[in-house]
């Protein structure tokens, strides 16, 4: 059964969320890179930042899949 198309407001909300996640993902990437280059860095903090970055990437993939319909179905 074909899934109904989302309304424009929902699509706009998802696109705004996606943009916010992309900015946060990029910022975390920059922060992790800077911290990794510092001597005596807290490895636990870096691990937590990397985990957060991975969660953001997963959420971005989920939003992408909602915005781009599955054409094979």
N, C-alpha and C positions, 0 to 999 in steps of 0.2 A: 504494500500500500504506500502510496506517495505521501511524504510528509508535507503538510501545508507550509507555504512560504511564510517567513517571519514578517512582521509589520516593520515599517520604516523606523519607528521609534526604537524597537528592539535592536534592529540592525545598527542604528546609530549609537546606541548604548554600548553594544559589543565592540564597535570600532573604537570608541573612546577608551574603553577598558583596555583594548589591545594596545593602543598607543601608549597609555600609561604604563602598561607592563613592559613594553619595549624600552621605554626610557629607564625604568627601574632595573631591568636586566642589564642594559648597557652601563648604568651607573655602578651596579654591583661588580660587573666585569672590570671596570676601571679600578674600583676600590680594592678588589682582590689582587689585581696586578700590582698596585702600589704597596699593599701590605706584604705581599710575598717577597718583595725586594728589600724589605727592611730587616735588619739584624734583630734577633730576639723577638720575632713576631709571635703572637699567640696563635698557635696552630688550631686550637679549638675554635677560636673566632673565625679563622679562615674556613674551617670545615662547615661551620654554621652558615656562613655567607654563601658558600658553594651550594649547600643544600637548599637555601632560599632561592638562589639563582636557578637551580634545577626545577624547583616547584613552579617558579614563574614561567620557565620554558614550557613545562607541561600544561599550564593554564593557557598559555599563548597558543599551543597546538590545539587544544580543545576549542578555543574560540575560532581559530582558523577553520576547523572542521565544521563548525556551526555556520560560519559565513559562506563557505564554499560548499554547495550541495554536492552530494554523492551522485555523479552522473551514471555510475554503473548500475544503480538500483532500478 
